[in-house]
Amino acid sequence: MITAIVMIDAATDAIPEVAEAVAGLDGVSEVYSTAGEVDLIAIVRVREFDQVAEVIAGRINKVPGVLETETHIAFRAYSRHDLEAAFAIGFESAD
């Protein structure tokens, strides 16, 4: 699975609409509204590198209100949640 983190600058008066539109696109797993230099951050998860361009250039950049994007490709994921889940495989909950 390939993960891309896409920073999105959106038209100020259309941020919620842009977020909803981007969140509804195939290949986009999450969209966050953020404070700072960018308005939105989208997480794109696809199986092949060719699909990254299809989702970002072919879909996200065509959403009305998207002014600019910057994309970062993830190499590895480091997550306390993911590590705990991996080490818990095979153990039943004591609930």
Secondary structure as UniProt FT lines:
FT   STRAND          2..10
FT   HELIX           12..14
FT   HELIX           15..23
FT   TURN            26..27
FT   STRAND          28..33
FT   STRAND          40..46
FT   HELIX           49..56
FT   TURN            57..59
FT   HELIX           60..62
FT   TURN            64..65
FT   STRAND          66..73
FT   HELIX           80..87
FT   TURN            88..90
//
